[in-house]
Amino acid sequence: MYKNSRENIHREEQLEYIMLSLLSNKINVLIIGGGEASLIKMKTFLNGGCNVTIVAKEFLEDFKNLKSNRLHIIKGEYDESLLNDCHIVILAIDDSEKINEVKEHCDKRCKIYINCKDYKEGMGAVPMNIKSEEAIIGINTLKGNPKALKMMSNDFKDKLKSYDKFIETTSIIRNNAKKFKDKKKEILSFIVCDDFKDVIEKGMGKILLKLFYEDELVDELFKN
């Protein structure tokens, strides 16, 4: 009984994450700070398609040559009014007093904030995004280990790429299957499996489906 209680306590204390995919062109990010942490986060969100505003009294030299119509750099002090138009706030500063001040403002306004100084004192962490032609996944470690994430990323990317042709083809079929409401569920069950993935990679997906469905229906399913 004592052992089980200790196990439950451990599970309760371990951080839990939930991944959420955002439509990046609709997301406004405010980054406070002009140092290396700010630069890294800025590149992550800007490359991901977000609109980014950075405010700091001083900036690294690397910021000077940055140009993007989605990037707004403010040289000056943080002001609470900057929170008005943002969805996510990145605290990329070391000043604990200022961090606590901004956190209070964010809590009051229900803003999501990430604390680069100590991610446990924020509301989350930015996952490593791995993207192929047809899919994107975000990965994180439960105990905060960015170097391990980087090591894992190549394996994940290779695996993700191996599904590109399968995802591309089945996505086309899925969208066209909406026209055949009485058969849509059956068709999706047929195509979303390892066996059909192998068939697609051999370029025989259409041929196989025509063994089970009418030619006209299959031709319609493969229209792009």
C-alpha positions as CSV (number, residue, x, y, z in Angstrom):
1,M,0.0,0.0,0.0
2,Y,2.9,2.3,0.9
3,K,4.6,1.6,-2.4
4,N,1.5,2.4,-4.4
5,S,1.1,5.7,-2.6
6,R,4.7,6.8,-3.5
7,E,4.1,5.8,-7.2
8,N,0.9,8.0,-7.3
9,I,2.7,10.9,-5.8
10,H,5.4,10.6,-8.5
11,R,2.8,10.6,-11.3
12,E,1.1,13.6,-9.9
13,E,4.3,15.6,-9.7
14,Q,5.4,14.8,-13.2
15,L,4.6,17.5,-15.7
16,E,2.0,16.8,-18.3
17,Y,1.8,18.4,-21.7
18,I,-0.9,18.7,-24.3
19,M,0.1,19.5,-27.9
20,L,-2.1,21.9,-29.9
21,S,-1.7,22.7,-33.6
22,L,-2.3,26.4,-34.3
23,L,-3.0,28.2,-37.6
24,S,0.2,30.2,-37.4
25,N,-0.7,33.1,-39.7
26,K,-3.5,34.0,-37.2
27,I,-1.2,33.9,-34.1
28,N,0.5,37.0,-32.7
29,V,3.5,36.4,-30.5
30,L,5.1,38.9,-28.1
31,I,8.7,38.2,-27.1
32,I,10.2,40.2,-24.3
33,G,14.0,40.4,-24.4
34,G,16.7,40.9,-27.0
35,G,19.2,38.2,-26.1
36,E,20.0,34.7,-27.4
37,A,16.9,33.1,-26.0
38,S,14.8,35.8,-27.7
39,L,16.6,35.2,-31.0
40,I,16.0,31.5,-30.9
41,K,12.3,31.8,-30.1
42,M,11.8,34.5,-32.7
43,K,13.2,32.3,-35.4
44,T,11.0,29.4,-34.3
45,F,7.8,31.3,-34.4
46,L,8.7,33.4,-37.5
47,N,9.7,30.3,-39.5
48,G,6.5,28.7,-38.3
49,G,4.5,31.5,-39.9
50,C,3.5,33.5,-36.8
51,N,3.4,37.3,-36.5
52,V,6.1,38.3,-34.0
53,T,6.7,41.4,-32.0
54,I,9.9,41.8,-29.9
55,V,10.4,44.4,-27.3
56,A,13.7,45.1,-25.5
57,K,16.0,48.0,-24.5
58,E,19.0,46.3,-26.1
59,F,19.3,43.7,-28.9
60,L,22.1,41.4,-30.0
61,E,23.8,42.3,-33.3
62,D,22.1,39.3,-35.0
63,F,18.8,41.2,-34.8
64,K,19.9,44.1,-37.0
65,N,19.7,42.2,-40.4
66,L,16.4,40.6,-39.7
67,K,13.6,41.6,-42.1
68,S,10.1,40.2,-42.4
69,N,6.7,41.7,-42.9
70,R,5.6,39.5,-39.9
71,L,8.3,40.9,-37.6
72,H,8.0,44.1,-35.5
73,I,10.9,45.1,-33.3
74,I,10.4,47.7,-30.6
75,K,13.5,49.2,-28.9
76,G,12.2,50.2,-25.5
77,E,10.5,49.2,-22.2
78,Y,7.8,46.5,-21.9
79,D,4.4,48.0,-21.4
80,E,1.2,46.0,-20.4
81,S,-0.6,47.5,-23.4
82,L,1.6,45.3,-25.7
83,L,-0.5,42.4,-24.5
84,N,-3.6,43.7,-26.1
85,D,-3.0,42.2,-29.5
86,C,-1.0,39.1,-28.7
87,H,-2.0,35.5,-28.0
88,I,1.3,34.1,-26.7
89,V,4.0,35.8,-24.6
90,I,7.6,34.7,-24.5
91,L,9.6,35.8,-21.4
92,A,13.2,35.8,-22.7
93,I,14.7,37.8,-19.8
94,D,16.5,37.1,-16.6
95,D,15.0,39.8,-14.4
96,S,12.9,37.8,-11.9
97,E,11.0,40.9,-10.8
98,K,10.0,41.8,-14.3
99,I,9.1,38.2,-15.1
100,N,6.7,38.1,-12.2
101,E,5.2,41.4,-13.2
102,V,4.5,40.2,-16.8
103,K,3.2,36.9,-15.5
104,E,0.7,38.7,-13.4
105,H,-0.4,40.8,-16.4
106,C,-0.7,37.6,-18.5
107,D,-2.7,35.7,-15.8
108,K,-5.1,38.7,-15.5
109,R,-5.6,38.7,-19.3
110,C,-5.6,34.9,-19.8
111,K,-2.6,35.0,-22.0
112,I,-0.4,31.9,-22.6
113,Y,3.2,32.6,-21.5
114,I,6.4,30.7,-21.8
115,N,9.2,31.5,-19.3
116,C,12.6,30.8,-20.9
117,K,14.4,31.2,-17.6
118,D,12.5,28.3,-16.0
119,Y,9.9,26.6,-18.1
120,K,8.2,25.1,-15.0
121,E,7.3,28.7,-14.0
122,G,5.5,29.3,-17.2
123,M,2.5,27.7,-18.9
124,G,4.4,25.5,-21.3
125,A,7.4,24.9,-23.6
126,V,7.9,25.2,-27.3
127,P,8.1,21.7,-28.8
128,M,10.5,20.7,-31.5
129,N,8.6,20.8,-34.7
130,I,9.5,18.2,-37.3
131,K,8.0,18.7,-40.8
132,S,7.9,16.6,-44.0
133,E,6.0,17.4,-47.2
134,E,2.7,16.1,-45.9
135,A,2.9,16.1,-42.0
136,I,4.2,17.9,-39.0
137,I,4.7,16.6,-35.5
138,G,5.8,18.3,-32.3
139,I,7.9,16.4,-29.8
140,N,9.0,17.3,-26.2
141,T,10.6,15.5,-23.3
142,L,8.7,15.2,-20.0
143,K,11.7,16.3,-18.0
144,G,13.2,19.1,-20.2
145,N,16.0,17.7,-22.3
146,P,16.6,19.8,-25.5
147,K,19.8,18.0,-26.5
148,A,18.0,14.6,-26.4
149,L,15.2,16.1,-28.6
150,K,17.7,17.2,-31.2
151,M,19.3,13.8,-31.2
152,M,15.9,12.1,-31.7
153,S,14.7,14.6,-34.4
154,N,16.5,13.0,-37.4
155,D,15.0,9.6,-36.6
156,F,11.5,11.1,-36.4
157,K,12.0,13.1,-39.6
158,D,13.1,10.0,-41.6
159,K,10.1,8.1,-40.3
160,L,7.7,11.0,-41.1
161,K,9.1,11.2,-44.7
162,S,8.4,7.6,-45.2
163,Y,4.6,8.3,-44.8
164,D,4.5,11.3,-47.2
165,K,3.2,9.3,-50.3
166,F,0.7,7.4,-48.2
167,I,-0.6,10.6,-46.5
168,E,-0.8,12.5,-49.8
169,T,-2.7,9.7,-51.6
170,T,-5.1,8.8,-48.7
171,S,-5.9,12.5,-48.1
172,I,-7.0,12.8,-51.7
173,I,-9.1,9.7,-51.5
174,R,-10.6,10.8,-48.1
175,N,-11.6,14.2,-49.5
176,N,-13.2,12.6,-52.6
177,A,-14.9,9.9,-50.5
178,K,-17.2,12.5,-49.0
179,K,-19.2,12.3,-52.2
180,F,-20.0,8.7,-51.4
181,K,-21.5,9.0,-47.9
182,D,-22.8,5.4,-47.9
183,K,-19.3,4.0,-48.6
184,K,-17.0,6.6,-47.0
185,K,-16.4,4.8,-43.7
186,E,-15.8,1.5,-45.5
187,I,-13.4,3.1,-48.0
188,L,-11.4,4.8,-45.2
189,S,-11.1,1.6,-43.2
190,F,-9.8,-0.1,-46.4
191,I,-7.1,2.4,-47.2
192,V,-5.8,3.4,-43.8
193,C,-3.6,0.5,-43.0
194,D,0.0,-0.7,-43.4
195,D,-0.9,-3.1,-46.3
196,F,-2.4,-0.3,-48.4
197,K,0.7,1.9,-47.6
198,D,2.9,-0.8,-49.1
199,V,0.6,-0.9,-52.2
200,I,0.7,2.9,-52.6
201,E,4.5,2.9,-52.5
202,K,4.5,0.3,-55.3
203,G,2.2,2.6,-57.3
204,M,-0.6,0.1,-57.4
205,G,-3.2,1.8,-55.1
206,K,-5.7,2.5,-57.8
207,I,-5.4,-0.9,-59.3
208,L,-6.1,-2.6,-56.0
209,L,-9.1,-0.5,-55.3
210,K,-10.6,-1.4,-58.7
211,L,-10.6,-5.0,-57.6
212,F,-13.1,-4.1,-54.9
213,Y,-15.0,-1.1,-56.2
214,E,-16.4,0.1,-59.5
215,D,-13.9,1.7,-61.9
216,E,-15.9,5.0,-62.1
217,L,-16.0,5.3,-58.3
218,V,-12.2,4.7,-58.0
219,D,-11.4,7.1,-60.7
220,E,-13.4,9.7,-58.8
221,L,-11.6,8.9,-55.6
222,F,-8.2,9.6,-57.2
223,K,-9.2,13.0,-58.7
224,N,-6.8,15.7,-57.4
